[in-house]
Amino acid sequence: MSMQFNRRKFLVYGSAALGTSMLLKACASSSSDTAESPAASPAAGASPAAASGDTIKVGILHSLSGTMAISETTVVEAEQLAIKEINAAGGVLGKQIEAVIEDGASDWPTFAEKATKLIDQDKVVTVFGCWTSASRKAVLPVFESKNHMLWYPVQYEGQECSKNIFYTGAAPNQQIEPAVDWLLENKGKEFFLVGSDYVFPRTANTIIKEQLKAKGGATVGEDYLPLGSTEVTPIITKIKQALPNGGVIFNSLNGDSNVAFFKQMQGAGLTPDKYPTMSVSIAEEEVRQIGKEFLIGHYAAWNYFQTVESPENTKWVADFKKEYGEDRVTNDPMEAAYIMVYLWKQAVEKAGTTDLEAVRAAAIGQEFAAPEGPVKMTAAHHITKTVRIGEVRDDGLFNIVYSTDGPVDPLPWNQYVPETKGFACDWTDPAKGGKFKG
């Protein structure tokens, strides 16, 4: 799959968004990109205040090139849509939001470099960004050393609770752990763990192995690919050797490694009737790009699917398709990215200022009627989320086969891993902070 295609696709959609009341600066990651992504002039319809610089600057930092562009380009689009809507409704504190967009280029040092630029040079009041935990870990020292603010929209491995980050994706107890429980009950006890070779898959699999021990399951194999690698044949051979009669595959591959993995799985006869695969980084957009014919019958665990039935979701899907095309799909990271912009807006309005400390305090307790269902920002800087499991169906969307009755409270510190069992975080109490024994 060509990542250059995804880059061009982003630029097409980004240029369409410039016809709105928001201001964009599409900043390139290198001088060679500069001509391709010029800074935008004030959009038609922008208020005189916005055009004269009376705006609130925010940063958007995601991979628009490289292996992660398959996933992150659409997250930028969701954030742009939220900003466009907010600006059309009057902005924040009477000012328009100006988005400065940077490309992390699927390279973790680049993410840190761009985060520093957004804070020091562009003087943004917050950043919406990252996908992989490697990128988040790379920028974390930047945000902590500068006491700044990152909003992070993707499910992750937990084992972190930073004062400087608000997490709107799932903690493990809101995605990974319920998925393992469902598989044990419905699909089998023997698991082969497959992941990209970086912090999220390795930490997630540590949690899964402890959970399987506690629940009577078994880890029969575990293997990793370098991020972006398509050399999946050795892993498929190991799966067939470890599970000759079938079994569960738990997949935490990220990016376009999934393209080769699912195509070669099907070619090797590892079909979902015998080898059901549960993915935690494949959603509707990845299904669309990989090819639904390779994924029908396999599973994913998320908090949101496009097929969620609610008035809020019906409206959001319609609005997204109107903005970007009727053939487009929505997914969980996009939804988490969209709602985090609104949660930040509400926090700024409650605080009455963009001052970081005031907004940080005001963000806790914010609620939003999200497309996934009601969410609330907790004292742990994570939100409550409904847990769902979906099966890929013939149209490339997901049939929801499991859902919790309502939102689940986040547990950033894992309760299966011995080293973090019993720990919690609470940023409303300085004596507790990011990690304390509950």
C-alpha positions as CSV (number, residue, x, y, z in Angstrom):
1,M,0.0,0.0,0.0
2,S,1.4,3.4,-0.9
3,M,1.7,5.8,1.9
4,Q,2.2,8.6,-0.6
5,F,-1.4,8.0,-1.7
6,N,-2.5,8.7,1.9
7,R,-0.4,11.9,2.0
8,R,-2.1,13.1,-1.2
9,K,-5.5,12.1,0.1
10,F,-4.9,14.2,3.3
11,L,-3.9,17.2,1.2
12,V,-7.1,17.0,-0.9
13,Y,-9.3,16.8,2.2
14,G,-7.3,19.4,4.0
15,S,-7.7,21.9,1.1
16,A,-11.4,21.3,1.2
17,A,-11.5,22.2,4.9
18,L,-9.9,25.5,4.2
19,G,-13.2,26.8,2.8
20,T,-14.5,27.0,6.4
21,S,-14.2,29.6,9.1
22,M,-11.2,27.9,10.6
23,L,-7.6,28.9,9.9
24,L,-5.0,26.2,9.1
25,K,-1.2,26.2,8.9
26,A,-0.2,22.9,7.2
27,C,3.4,22.8,8.4
28,A,5.8,20.4,6.7
29,S,8.2,18.1,8.4
30,S,11.0,19.0,6.0
31,S,11.9,21.6,3.5
32,S,10.9,19.3,0.7
33,D,7.4,19.3,1.9
34,T,7.1,23.1,2.2
35,A,5.9,23.7,-1.3
36,E,3.4,20.9,-0.9
37,S,1.8,22.2,2.3
38,P,1.8,26.0,2.3
39,A,0.5,28.0,5.2
40,A,-3.2,28.9,4.6
41,S,-4.4,32.4,4.4
42,P,-7.5,33.4,6.5
43,A,-10.5,31.3,5.2
44,A,-13.5,32.9,3.5
45,G,-16.1,33.7,6.1
46,A,-13.6,34.1,9.0
47,S,-14.4,36.9,11.4
48,P,-12.3,40.1,11.2
49,A,-11.0,39.2,14.7
50,A,-9.7,35.9,13.4
51,A,-8.2,37.4,10.3
52,S,-6.4,40.0,12.3
53,G,-4.8,37.4,14.6
54,D,-7.3,37.5,17.4
55,T,-7.4,33.7,17.5
56,I,-6.7,30.8,19.8
57,K,-3.9,28.6,18.4
58,V,-3.9,24.9,18.9
59,G,-1.5,22.3,17.6
60,I,-2.4,19.1,15.7
61,L,0.4,16.6,15.6
62,H,-0.1,13.3,13.8
63,S,1.6,11.1,11.2
64,L,0.6,12.3,7.7
65,S,3.3,10.2,6.1
66,G,5.0,6.9,6.8
67,T,3.6,3.6,8.1
68,M,1.1,5.2,10.5
69,A,-0.5,7.6,7.9
70,I,-3.0,4.8,7.1
71,S,-4.5,5.5,10.5
72,E,-3.6,9.0,11.6
73,T,-4.7,11.0,8.5
74,T,-8.3,10.4,9.4
75,V,-7.8,11.4,13.0
76,V,-6.6,14.8,11.7
77,E,-9.8,15.1,9.6
78,A,-12.0,14.4,12.7
79,E,-10.1,17.1,14.7
80,Q,-10.5,19.5,11.8
81,L,-14.2,18.8,11.7
82,A,-14.7,19.5,15.4
83,I,-12.7,22.8,15.0
84,K,-14.8,23.8,12.0
85,E,-18.0,23.2,13.9
86,I,-16.8,25.1,17.0
87,N,-15.7,28.0,14.9
88,A,-19.0,28.1,13.0
89,A,-20.8,28.2,16.4
90,G,-18.8,31.2,17.6
91,G,-15.5,29.8,18.6
92,V,-14.1,29.6,22.1
93,L,-14.3,32.6,24.4
94,G,-15.4,34.6,21.4
95,K,-12.3,33.8,19.4
96,Q,-11.8,31.5,16.4
97,I,-9.6,28.4,16.8
98,E,-6.5,28.4,14.6
99,A,-5.0,25.0,14.0
100,V,-1.3,24.6,13.3
101,I,-0.8,21.1,11.8
102,E,2.5,19.2,12.0
103,D,3.5,15.8,10.5
104,G,5.2,13.5,12.9
105,A,6.1,11.3,9.9
106,S,5.8,8.0,11.8
107,D,9.1,8.9,13.4
108,W,9.3,9.3,17.2
109,P,12.1,11.9,17.4
110,T,10.3,13.9,14.8
111,F,7.2,13.9,17.1
112,A,9.3,15.4,19.9
113,E,10.8,18.0,17.6
114,K,7.4,19.1,16.3
115,A,5.9,19.2,19.8
116,T,8.7,21.5,20.9
117,K,8.1,23.7,17.8
118,L,4.4,23.9,18.5
119,I,4.9,25.0,22.1
120,D,7.9,27.3,21.7
121,Q,7.5,28.8,18.3
122,D,3.8,28.6,17.5
123,K,2.8,29.3,21.1
124,V,-0.2,26.9,20.9
125,V,-2.4,26.7,24.0
126,T,-2.8,22.9,23.7
127,V,-1.8,20.0,21.3
128,F,-4.1,17.3,20.0
129,G,-1.9,14.5,18.8
130,C,-0.1,11.2,18.6
131,W,-1.3,7.6,17.9
132,T,1.3,5.1,18.8
133,S,2.5,4.9,22.4
134,A,6.1,5.3,21.0
135,S,5.1,8.7,19.7
136,R,3.4,9.6,23.0
137,K,6.3,8.5,25.1
138,A,8.6,10.6,22.8
139,V,6.7,13.8,23.4
140,L,5.8,13.2,27.1
141,P,9.1,14.7,28.4
142,V,8.5,17.7,26.2
143,F,5.1,18.4,27.7
144,E,6.2,17.6,31.2
145,S,9.3,19.7,31.1
146,K,7.4,22.7,29.7
147,N,4.3,21.9,31.8
148,H,2.1,22.0,28.7
149,M,-0.9,20.0,27.6
150,L,-1.5,17.1,25.2
151,W,-4.8,15.5,24.3
152,Y,-4.3,11.9,23.2
153,P,-7.1,10.1,21.4
154,V,-6.1,6.4,21.0
155,Q,-6.5,3.3,23.2
156,Y,-3.2,2.4,24.8
157,E,-1.5,0.1,27.2
158,G,-2.0,2.1,30.4
159,Q,0.7,2.1,33.0
160,E,0.9,5.9,32.8
161,C,-1.0,8.8,34.3
162,S,0.5,12.2,33.4
163,K,-0.6,15.5,34.7
164,N,0.2,16.9,31.3
165,I,-1.9,14.5,29.2
166,F,-5.6,14.0,28.9
167,Y,-6.4,10.5,27.5
168,T,-9.6,10.1,25.5
169,G,-8.9,6.6,24.2
170,A,-9.4,3.4,26.2
171,A,-7.3,2.2,29.1
172,P,-6.7,-1.6,29.1
173,N,-9.7,-2.3,31.3
174,Q,-11.9,-0.5,28.8
175,Q,-10.7,-2.5,25.8
176,I,-8.0,-5.2,26.0
177,E,-9.2,-6.9,29.2
178,P,-12.9,-7.2,28.2
179,A,-11.8,-8.5,24.8
180,V,-9.7,-11.3,26.5
181,D,-12.6,-12.2,28.7
182,W,-15.0,-12.4,25.8
183,L,-12.6,-14.6,23.8
184,L,-12.1,-17.0,26.7
185,E,-15.8,-17.3,27.0
186,N,-16.7,-17.6,23.3
187,K,-13.7,-18.6,21.2
188,G,-11.1,-20.6,23.1
189,K,-8.5,-20.8,25.8
190,E,-5.2,-20.9,23.7
191,F,-3.9,-17.5,22.5
192,F,-1.1,-16.6,20.1
193,L,-0.1,-12.9,20.6
194,V,1.1,-10.9,17.6
195,G,2.2,-7.3,17.8
196,S,4.4,-4.5,16.4
197,D,7.7,-4.2,18.3
198,Y,7.2,-1.2,20.5
199,V,5.8,-0.3,23.9
200,F,2.1,-0.6,23.4
201,P,2.0,-4.2,22.0
202,R,4.7,-5.5,24.4
203,T,3.0,-3.9,27.5
204,A,-0.5,-5.0,26.3
205,N,0.8,-8.6,25.9
206,T,2.3,-8.5,29.4
207,I,-1.2,-7.7,30.7
208,I,-2.8,-10.3,28.5
209,K,-0.4,-13.0,29.7
210,E,-1.1,-12.2,33.4
211,Q,-4.9,-12.1,32.7
212,L,-4.8,-15.5,30.9
213,K,-2.9,-17.0,33.9
214,A,-5.6,-15.6,36.3
215,K,-8.5,-16.8,34.1
216,G,-7.3,-20.3,33.0
217,G,-6.2,-19.5,29.5
218,A,-2.8,-20.2,27.9
219,T,-0.3,-18.2,25.9
220,V,1.0,-20.6,23.3
221,G,3.1,-18.2,21.3
222,E,4.2,-14.5,21.1
223,D,5.9,-12.7,18.3
224,Y,6.6,-9.2,17.1
225,L,7.3,-7.3,13.8
226,P,9.2,-4.0,13.5
227,L,6.7,-1.3,13.0
228,G,6.0,-1.0,9.2
229,S,7.5,-4.4,8.4
230,T,5.6,-6.7,6.0
231,E,7.7,-9.8,6.6
232,V,4.8,-11.7,8.2
233,T,5.5,-15.2,6.8
234,P,7.6,-16.4,9.8
235,I,4.9,-15.3,12.2
236,I,2.2,-17.1,10.3
237,T,4.4,-20.3,10.2
238,K,4.8,-20.0,14.0
239,I,1.0,-19.6,14.5
240,K,0.3,-22.8,12.5
241,Q,2.9,-24.7,14.5
242,A,1.6,-23.5,17.9
243,L,-2.1,-23.8,17.0
244,P,-2.3,-26.7,14.5
245,N,-6.0,-27.2,15.2
246,G,-6.9,-23.6,15.4
247,G,-7.1,-21.1,18.3
248,V,-7.3,-17.4,19.1
249,I,-4.9,-14.8,17.6
250,F,-4.7,-11.5,19.6
251,N,-3.4,-8.9,17.2
252,S,-1.8,-5.6,18.3
253,L,0.0,-4.9,15.0
254,N,-0.2,-1.2,14.0
255,G,0.0,0.6,10.7
256,D,0.3,-1.0,7.3
257,S,1.9,-4.2,8.7
258,N,-1.8,-5.3,9.0
259,V,-2.2,-5.3,5.2
260,A,0.4,-8.0,4.7
261,F,-0.7,-9.9,7.8
262,F,-4.3,-10.4,7.0
263,K,-3.7,-11.1,3.3
264,Q,-1.2,-13.8,4.0
265,M,-3.3,-15.2,6.9
266,Q,-6.1,-15.8,4.4
267,G,-3.7,-17.2,1.8
268,A,-2.3,-19.6,4.4
269,G,-5.8,-20.9,5.3
270,L,-6.0,-19.2,8.7
271,T,-9.6,-18.3,8.4
272,P,-11.8,-16.8,11.2
273,D,-13.8,-20.0,11.7
274,K,-10.7,-21.7,13.1
275,Y,-8.4,-18.8,13.8
276,P,-10.6,-15.9,15.1
277,T,-8.4,-12.8,15.3
278,M,-9.1,-10.0,17.8
279,S,-7.5,-6.7,16.8
280,V,-7.1,-3.6,18.9
281,S,-5.8,-1.2,16.3
282,I,-7.9,-2.1,13.3
283,A,-11.1,-0.1,12.8
284,E,-13.4,0.8,9.9
285,E,-10.8,2.9,8.0
286,E,-8.2,0.1,8.2
287,V,-10.8,-2.4,7.0
288,R,-11.5,-0.1,4.1
289,Q,-7.8,0.2,3.1
290,I,-6.7,-3.4,3.8
291,G,-9.8,-4.8,2.0
292,K,-12.9,-6.1,3.7
293,E,-12.6,-9.5,1.9
294,F,-9.5,-10.3,4.1
295,L,-11.2,-9.3,7.4
296,I,-14.8,-10.5,7.3
297,G,-15.5,-12.7,10.3
298,H,-12.6,-11.4,12.4
299,Y,-13.1,-9.2,15.5
300,A,-12.0,-5.9,16.9
301,A,-12.4,-4.4,20.4
302,W,-13.2,-0.7,20.7
303,N,-15.5,1.7,22.4
304,Y,-17.1,3.1,19.3
305,F,-18.1,1.6,15.9
306,Q,-19.9,3.4,13.1
307,T,-22.8,1.1,13.6
308,V,-23.5,2.4,17.2
309,E,-27.2,3.3,17.3
310,S,-27.7,6.7,18.9
311,P,-28.9,10.1,17.7
312,E,-25.5,11.6,18.4
313,N,-23.8,9.0,16.2
314,T,-26.3,9.3,13.4
315,K,-25.6,13.0,13.3
316,W,-21.8,12.7,13.5
317,V,-21.6,10.1,10.8
318,A,-23.8,12.2,8.5
319,D,-21.7,15.4,9.2
320,F,-18.4,13.6,8.6
321,K,-19.6,12.1,5.3
322,K,-21.0,15.5,4.2
323,E,-17.6,17.0,4.9
324,Y,-15.3,14.3,3.5
325,G,-17.4,12.1,1.1
326,E,-20.2,9.6,1.3
327,D,-17.9,6.7,0.8
328,R,-15.9,7.6,4.0
329,V,-16.2,5.7,7.3
330,T,-15.8,6.8,10.9
331,N,-14.0,4.8,13.6
332,D,-13.0,4.8,17.3
333,P,-9.8,6.9,17.2
334,M,-11.5,9.5,15.0
335,E,-14.4,9.7,17.4
336,A,-12.1,10.0,20.4
337,A,-10.2,12.7,18.6
338,Y,-13.4,14.6,17.7
339,I,-14.7,14.5,21.3
340,M,-11.5,15.6,22.9
341,V,-11.6,18.9,21.0
342,Y,-15.0,19.5,22.5
343,L,-13.9,18.5,26.0
344,W,-11.0,20.9,25.7
345,K,-13.4,23.6,24.5
346,Q,-15.7,23.0,27.4
347,A,-12.8,23.2,29.9
348,V,-11.6,26.5,28.4
349,E,-15.1,28.0,28.7
350,K,-15.5,26.8,32.3
351,A,-12.1,28.2,33.2
352,G,-12.8,31.4,31.3
353,T,-9.2,31.4,30.0
354,T,-6.7,29.4,28.1
355,D,-4.3,29.4,31.1
356,L,-3.0,25.9,31.3
357,E,-3.4,25.3,35.0
358,A,-7.0,26.7,35.0
359,V,-7.9,24.5,32.0
360,R,-6.3,21.5,33.5
361,A,-8.5,21.8,36.6
362,A,-11.6,22.7,34.7
363,A,-11.3,19.6,32.4
364,I,-11.9,17.2,35.2
365,G,-15.6,16.4,35.5
366,Q,-16.4,17.6,31.9
367,E,-19.1,15.5,30.3
368,F,-20.1,15.1,26.7
369,A,-22.8,13.3,24.8
370,A,-20.4,11.6,22.4
371,P,-21.3,9.4,19.4
372,E,-20.1,6.4,21.5
373,G,-22.4,7.3,24.4
374,P,-21.9,9.6,27.4
375,V,-18.3,10.2,28.5
376,K,-16.9,12.0,31.5
377,M,-13.3,13.1,32.3
378,T,-12.1,11.6,35.6
379,A,-9.6,12.8,38.1
380,A,-7.2,10.3,36.4
381,H,-7.2,12.4,33.2
382,H,-8.9,9.5,31.4
383,I,-12.6,9.3,30.4
384,T,-15.3,6.8,31.1
385,K,-16.1,4.7,28.1
386,T,-18.5,2.0,26.9
387,V,-16.8,-1.2,25.9
388,R,-17.8,-2.9,22.6
389,I,-16.6,-5.9,20.5
390,G,-17.4,-6.0,16.8
391,E,-17.2,-8.6,14.0
392,V,-16.3,-7.4,10.5
393,R,-19.3,-7.9,8.2
394,D,-19.8,-8.0,4.5
395,D,-20.0,-4.3,4.0
396,G,-16.8,-3.6,5.9
397,L,-18.5,-2.2,9.0
398,F,-18.8,-4.0,12.3
399,N,-21.7,-6.0,13.8
400,I,-21.6,-5.3,17.5
401,V,-21.6,-8.6,19.3
402,Y,-20.9,-7.4,22.8
403,S,-21.4,-4.1,24.7
404,T,-21.3,-3.1,28.3
405,D,-24.5,-1.7,29.8
406,G,-22.9,1.7,30.1
407,P,-19.6,3.6,30.6
408,V,-16.7,1.8,32.4
409,D,-14.4,3.8,34.7
410,P,-10.8,3.9,33.6
411,L,-8.0,2.1,35.5
412,P,-4.7,3.4,34.1
413,W,-2.6,1.3,36.4
414,N,-3.2,-2.4,35.6
415,Q,-4.6,-4.6,38.2
416,Y,-3.4,-7.9,36.7
417,V,0.3,-6.9,36.6
418,P,1.8,-7.5,40.1
419,E,4.0,-4.3,40.0
420,T,1.0,-2.0,39.5
421,K,-1.8,-3.9,41.3
422,G,-3.6,-1.7,43.8
423,F,-2.3,1.6,42.3
424,A,-4.5,4.5,41.1
425,C,-4.1,8.2,40.2
426,D,-6.0,11.3,41.1
427,W,-4.9,14.7,39.9
428,T,-7.4,16.6,42.1
429,D,-5.3,15.6,45.1
430,P,-1.6,16.7,45.2
431,A,-0.9,14.1,47.8
432,K,-2.0,11.3,45.3
433,G,-1.1,12.6,41.9
434,G,-0.1,10.2,39.1
435,K,0.4,7.1,41.2
436,F,-0.7,6.2,44.7
437,K,-1.6,3.0,46.5
438,G,-5.4,2.9,46.6
